[in-house]
C-alpha cells in the first residue's frame, strides 16, 4: 500500500455505509481495589470493592467501534439482545459511537451476552485481569428471531457498501448467525455481488459460502485437514487456504498472528507481513480491528493485498491499548503507515 492508496481509502470512509450482522456483547471491566476489600457479613468471604468500571460494545460491537473510530459514515448494527440492563448499556455504547441500532432486536426471550472482566488494581497502578464471568444464551435461537435478523439483513443489503458477519458464539444455533441465517447470507451475497460480504467465526468459519472469510491459520488447516497439529507449516496453511477458498468461492484472509496476514485470491497466495509490536500488548479484539481495516479498504476499491496491509496497520495500533477495546483513528493510521514504510512493509 502506498501513500496515495492510503489517502484514497481514508478519504472514502465518510461516504461508506456498512452493516455489521452478528453477536453483540457487552464488555464490562470492573476495576477492583484489593486494599478496600472487606468481609461479607453474611458469608464471611471477602467482598471485592469495585472503584471504577469501563463498558464497551464487544464482539460484533468491537467491529462497529473500530469502524466508527476510522470515520465510516454510516454503521448499522443487526443482532439480538435482551431487554435488560446489559442491553441498555450496550445500546448506549453503540449510540455513543454513532452506530445505528434500529435493527438491533430486543427481546425478553434472550439475555444480552456479556463478558464481565474483573480487573485487580496493582500497587503501581496497572491492572491484572481475574477470572472472567460470562453471560450467554444457553438455548437455540427461536425461529421468529431468526426471521427478524434475516429480514433486517436483506433490507440492508441494497443500501450498504459492505455486510460484515461476526459469529462469536461457538455453540451451534445459540447465537445470531445460525445455520439458517448463514444460508441466507450466502444467498443474499450472491444477489448483491457489488456489496462486500465478509465473515468471521469462532467455530463455523468453514461453513460460509459466497463471502470473503477471515480464518486464522489453525482454523483454516482444521477445516481442511482435521486433527493436524496447530503448528502446521506455512506451506500447509497455503494449501489448505486454496482448498477452503475453492469451497467458499471467494478470496480469503488468513491471520498469522505476529507474522501478519496471508491473502488468497485469484488462485494464488501472498504473505503480507506486519511489524513486531513493541512494549506490552493486549490482543483482545485484534481480529475485529483487522476486519475493520480490511473491509473499509475493500469498499474503497483497494486490492486484496493493500486491504491486508490496512488490516495489519489498524491491528498494530489497537493491540497496544491495554485493558480497553482498542480502536484506531485515521491520524493514527497515517502515523503507523510511516513506521510500516520505514521498515519496508509499505511502498
C-alpha positions as semicolon CSV with decimal commas, in nm:
position;residue;x (nm);y (nm);z (nm)
1;X;0,000;0,000;0,000
2;X;0,143;0,338;-0,099
3;X;0,053;0,678;0,043
4;X;-0,185;0,764;-0,239
5;X;-0,381;0,442;-0,184
6;X;-0,393;0,501;0,190
7;X;-0,522;0,856;0,146
8;X;-0,781;0,736;-0,106
9;X;-0,910;0,479;0,144
10;X;-0,922;0,730;0,428
11;X;-1,098;0,989;0,211
12;X;-1,366;0,734;0,117
13;X;-1,453;0,647;0,477
14;X;-1,713;0,922;0,546
15;X;-1,911;0,809;0,240
16;X;-1,929;0,441;0,333
17;X;-2,229;0,258;0,475
18;X;-2,155;-0,072;0,648
19;X;-2,386;-0,317;0,826
20;X;-2,250;-0,547;1,096
21;X;-2,458;-0,861;1,148
22;X;-2,391;-1,091;1,441
23;X;-2,340;-1,132;1,812
24;X;-2,321;-0,803;2,000
25;X;-2,177;-0,846;2,350
26;X;-2,122;-0,602;2,633
27;X;-1,763;-0,591;2,757
28;X;-1,779;-0,491;3,126
29;X;-1,450;-0,415;3,301
30;X;-1,481;-0,386;3,681
31;X;-1,181;-0,226;3,849
32;X;-1,119;-0,375;4,196
33;X;-0,905;-0,210;4,464
34;X;-0,779;-0,501;4,682
35;X;-0,683;-0,264;4,963
36;X;-1,051;-0,183;5,015
37;X;-1,166;-0,546;5,042
38;X;-1,388;-0,624;5,338
39;X;-1,551;-0,939;5,474
40;X;-1,913;-1,003;5,386
41;X;-2,135;-1,001;5,696
42;X;-2,348;-1,278;5,550
43;X;-2,081;-1,520;5,426
44;X;-1,750;-1,412;5,579
45;X;-1,596;-1,419;5,232
46;X;-1,405;-1,120;5,106
47;X;-1,627;-0,870;4,924
48;X;-1,428;-0,720;4,637
49;X;-1,476;-0,345;4,611
50;X;-1,530;-0,204;4,262
51;X;-1,396;0,150;4,236
52;X;-1,447;0,207;3,863
53;X;-1,593;0,040;3,559
54;X;-1,543;0,056;3,183
55;X;-1,818;-0,056;2,946
56;X;-1,766;-0,120;2,576
57;X;-1,960;-0,282;2,293
58;X;-1,789;-0,619;2,244
59;X;-1,770;-0,897;1,983
60;X;-1,959;-0,752;1,682
61;X;-1,961;-0,428;1,882
62;X;-1,582;-0,422;1,866
63;X;-1,606;-0,421;1,487
64;X;-1,852;-0,130;1,492
65;X;-1,632;0,062;1,737
66;X;-1,338;0,027;1,501
67;X;-1,544;0,132;1,201
68;X;-1,664;0,437;1,393
69;X;-1,314;0,538;1,505
70;X;-1,188;0,508;1,148
71;X;-1,459;0,750;1,039
72;X;-1,704;0,530;0,847
73;X;-2,006;0,748;0,767
74;X;-2,296;0,515;0,849
75;X;-2,281;0,197;1,057
76;X;-2,577;-0,035;1,118
77;X;-2,597;-0,298;1,394
78;X;-2,805;-0,608;1,317
79;X;-2,836;-0,854;1,605
80;X;-3,033;-0,976;1,906
81;X;-3,003;-0,852;2,265
82;X;-3,205;-0,890;2,582
83;X;-3,441;-0,635;2,726
84;X;-3,220;-0,595;3,031
85;X;-2,968;-0,367;3,198
86;X;-2,677;-0,502;2,996
87;X;-2,875;-0,438;2,679
88;X;-2,937;-0,078;2,787
89;X;-2,564;-0,024;2,844
90;X;-2,479;-0,190;2,512
91;X;-2,723;0,026;2,317
92;X;-2,586;0,337;2,485
93;X;-2,231;0,237;2,397
94;X;-2,324;0,175;2,035
95;X;-2,515;0,503;2,006
96;X;-2,220;0,691;2,158
97;X;-2,011;0,552;1,871
98;X;-2,258;0,669;1,604
99;X;-2,388;0,316;1,539
100;X;-2,750;0,294;1,425
101;X;-2,941;0,047;1,640
102;X;-3,278;0,042;1,462
103;X;-3,214;-0,318;1,352
104;X;-3,088;-0,434;1,693
105;X;-3,367;-0,667;1,807
106;X;-3,462;-0,651;2,175
107;X;-3,647;-0,942;2,332
108;X;-3,724;-1,087;2,673
109;X;-3,658;-1,434;2,529
110;X;-3,281;-1,372;2,530
111;X;-3,022;-1,217;2,759
112;X;-2,768;-0,965;2,641
113;X;-2,439;-1,158;2,611
114;X;-2,184;-1,005;2,846
115;X;-1,818;-1,060;2,924
116;X;-1,758;-0,933;3,279
117;X;-1,387;-0,883;3,336
118;X;-1,278;-0,812;3,697
119;X;-0,952;-0,617;3,693
120;X;-0,741;-0,606;4,012
121;X;-0,561;-0,276;4,054
122;X;-0,194;-0,331;4,138
123;X;0,025;-0,106;4,356
124;X;0,191;0,051;4,052
125;X;-0,147;0,150;3,907
126;X;-0,158;-0,121;3,641
127;X;-0,431;-0,383;3,631
128;X;-0,443;-0,760;3,634
129;X;-0,739;-0,946;3,484
130;X;-0,906;-1,202;3,710
131;X;-1,140;-1,485;3,613
132;X;-1,390;-1,365;3,353
133;X;-1,763;-1,412;3,413
134;X;-1,974;-1,480;3,103
135;X;-2,343;-1,423;3,045
136;X;-2,458;-1,609;2,733
137;X;-2,776;-1,762;2,596
138;X;-2,788;-2,134;2,670
139;X;-3,056;-2,242;2,421
140;X;-3,114;-2,232;2,047
141;X;-3,229;-1,908;1,889
142;X;-3,608;-1,902;1,828
143;X;-3,722;-1,908;1,466
144;X;-3,907;-1,577;1,480
145;X;-3,586;-1,404;1,592
146;X;-3,401;-1,568;1,302
147;X;-3,672;-1,428;1,073
148;X;-3,619;-1,079;1,213
149;X;-3,241;-1,097;1,161
150;X;-3,284;-1,226;0,804
151;X;-3,536;-0,955;0,717
152;X;-3,310;-0,682;0,856
153;X;-3,005;-0,814;0,675
154;X;-3,192;-0,843;0,343
155;X;-3,321;-0,490;0,383
156;X;-2,972;-0,355;0,447
157;X;-2,806;-0,527;0,151
158;X;-2,937;-0,283;-0,108
159;X;-2,828;0,020;0,096
160;X;-2,474;-0,059;0,212
161;X;-2,126;-0,098;0,071
162;X;-2,044;-0,395;0,296
163;X;-2,201;-0,650;0,528
164;X;-1,968;-0,780;0,798
165;X;-2,079;-1,103;0,968
166;X;-1,939;-1,175;1,315
167;X;-2,025;-1,517;1,461
168;X;-1,899;-1,506;1,819
169;X;-2,097;-1,793;1,974
170;X;-1,934;-2,136;1,942
171;X;-2,244;-2,340;2,031
172;X;-2,432;-2,418;1,710
173;X;-2,750;-2,215;1,659
174;X;-2,730;-2,046;2,001
175;X;-2,626;-1,708;1,863
176;X;-2,736;-1,473;1,586
177;X;-2,555;-1,648;1,299
178;X;-2,747;-1,975;1,298
179;X;-2,731;-2,232;1,018
180;X;-3,041;-2,077;0,866
181;X;-2,908;-1,721;0,889
182;X;-2,576;-1,833;0,740
183;X;-2,753;-1,990;0,442
184;X;-2,947;-1,670;0,385
185;X;-2,625;-1,467;0,399
186;X;-2,487;-1,683;0,118
187;X;-2,798;-1,626;-0,094
188;X;-2,803;-1,252;-0,028
189;X;-2,432;-1,221;-0,111
190;X;-2,495;-1,387;-0,448
191;X;-2,783;-1,148;-0,515
192;X;-2,568;-0,840;-0,439
193;X;-2,227;-0,907;-0,599
194;X;-2,117;-0,543;-0,571
195;X;-2,151;-0,546;-0,191
196;X;-1,855;-0,670;0,014
197;X;-1,974;-0,960;0,229
198;X;-1,711;-1,054;0,488
199;X;-1,735;-1,322;0,756
200;X;-1,555;-1,421;1,074
201;X;-1,650;-1,702;1,311
202;X;-1,508;-1,867;1,620
203;X;-1,630;-2,217;1,537
204;X;-1,802;-2,226;1,197
205;X;-1,576;-2,035;0,958
206;X;-1,562;-2,319;0,705
207;X;-1,940;-2,321;0,663
208;X;-1,969;-1,981;0,496
209;X;-2,028;-1,969;0,121
210;X;-2,012;-1,688;-0,137
211;X;-1,844;-1,442;0,102
212;X;-1,489;-1,339;0,189
213;X;-1,378;-1,502;0,514
214;X;-1,101;-1,444;0,767
215;X;-0,990;-1,761;0,949
216;X;-0,672;-1,788;1,149
217;X;-0,407;-2,039;1,046
218;X;-0,529;-2,304;1,289
219;X;-0,888;-2,272;1,169
220;X;-0,803;-2,294;0,800
221;X;-0,596;-2,609;0,850
222;X;-0,852;-2,770;1,080
223;X;-1,127;-2,700;0,825
224;X;-0,945;-2,893;0,554
225;X;-0,730;-3,142;0,748
226;X;-0,895;-3,210;1,085
227;X;-0,655;-3,326;1,354
228;X;-0,349;-3,159;1,201
229;X;-0,112;-3,017;1,468
230;X;-0,164;-2,649;1,545
231;X;0,194;-2,567;1,440
232;X;0,136;-2,663;1,075
233;X;0,388;-2,532;0,823
234;X;0,317;-2,223;0,618
235;X;0,314;-2,440;0,308
236;X;0,033;-2,648;0,456
237;X;-0,153;-2,332;0,556
238;X;-0,130;-2,210;0,196
239;X;-0,252;-2,543;0,057
240;X;-0,546;-2,551;0,296
241;X;-0,633;-2,190;0,218
242;X;-0,652;-2,276;-0,151
243;X;-0,884;-2,569;-0,079
244;X;-1,111;-2,371;0,152
245;X;-1,127;-2,075;-0,088
246;X;-1,246;-2,313;-0,360
247;X;-1,531;-2,417;-0,129
248;X;-1,635;-2,065;-0,031
249;X;-1,598;-1,929;-0,384
250;X;-1,435;-1,606;-0,265
251;X;-1,094;-1,467;-0,163
252;X;-0,969;-1,526;0,189
253;X;-0,757;-1,352;0,451
254;X;-0,575;-1,586;0,692
255;X;-0,445;-1,424;1,011
256;X;-0,096;-1,537;1,111
257;X;-0,059;-1,362;1,445
258;X;0,262;-1,163;1,469
259;X;0,351;-1,275;1,114
260;X;0,067;-1,072;0,960
261;X;-0,180;-1,200;0,701
262;X;-0,191;-1,450;0,417
263;X;-0,410;-1,336;0,129
264;X;-0,554;-1,599;-0,105
265;X;-0,715;-1,451;-0,417
266;X;-0,729;-1,523;-0,789
267;X;-0,569;-1,864;-0,747
268;X;-0,254;-1,754;-0,565
269;X;-0,143;-1,655;-0,216
270;X;0,054;-1,357;-0,090
271;X;0,208;-1,310;0,254
272;X;0,155;-0,957;0,387
273;X;0,382;-0,912;0,693
274;X;0,325;-0,676;0,983
275;X;0,555;-0,506;1,232
276;X;0,656;-0,661;1,561
277;X;0,472;-0,497;1,849
278;X;0,683;-0,306;2,098
279;X;0,606;-0,299;2,469
280;X;0,308;-0,466;2,639
281;X;0,021;-0,571;2,415
282;X;-0,342;-0,677;2,454
283;X;-0,465;-0,891;2,165
284;X;-0,831;-0,884;2,273
285;X;-1,025;-0,754;1,972
286;X;-0,723;-0,760;1,740
287;X;-0,904;-0,977;1,488
288;X;-1,203;-0,743;1,485
289;X;-0,985;-0,439;1,423
290;X;-0,814;-0,630;1,142
291;X;-1,156;-0,698;0,992
292;X;-1,250;-0,330;1,004
293;X;-0,928;-0,228;0,829
294;X;-0,961;-0,489;0,556
295;X;-1,327;-0,419;0,483
296;X;-1,302;-0,040;0,456
297;X;-1,011;-0,079;0,217
298;X;-1,204;-0,327;0,001
299;X;-1,503;-0,089;-0,004
300;X;-1,272;0,185;-0,128
301;X;-1,157;-0,033;-0,417
302;X;-0,817;-0,133;-0,279
303;X;-0,656;-0,459;-0,387
304;X;-0,672;-0,757;-0,155
305;X;-0,302;-0,716;-0,070
306;X;-0,346;-0,346;0,010
307;X;-0,655;-0,430;0,217
308;X;-0,445;-0,676;0,417
309;X;-0,184;-0,406;0,476
310;X;-0,460;-0,178;0,606
311;X;-0,583;-0,453;0,838
312;X;-0,230;-0,506;0,969
313;X;-0,183;-0,136;1,039
314;X;-0,511;-0,098;1,228
315;X;-0,446;-0,409;1,441
316;X;-0,090;-0,299;1,520
317;X;-0,239;0,014;1,677
318;X;-0,520;-0,147;1,875
319;X;-0,310;-0,420;2,039
320;X;-0,103;-0,154;2,212
321;X;-0,410;-0,031;2,403
322;X;-0,416;-0,227;2,729
323;X;-0,733;-0,317;2,920
324;X;-0,968;-0,147;2,674
325;X;-1,139;-0,231;2,348
326;X;-0,881;-0,069;2,121
327;X;-0,957;0,140;1,812
328;X;-0,756;0,338;1,557
329;X;-0,823;0,686;1,419
330;X;-0,729;0,799;1,066
331;X;-0,446;1,010;1,208
332;X;-0,309;0,710;1,399
333;X;-0,325;0,504;1,080
334;X;-0,130;0,771;0,892
335;X;0,136;0,773;1,164
336;X;0,154;0,393;1,166
337;X;0,189;0,389;0,787
338;X;0,515;0,584;0,824
339;X;0,651;0,313;1,055
340;X;0,547;0,039;0,813
341;X;0,706;0,230;0,525
342;X;1,030;0,285;0,717
343;X;1,054;-0,091;0,775
344;X;0,987;-0,176;0,412
345;X;0,635;-0,308;0,473
346;X;0,463;-0,037;0,266
347;X;0,554;0,111;-0,066
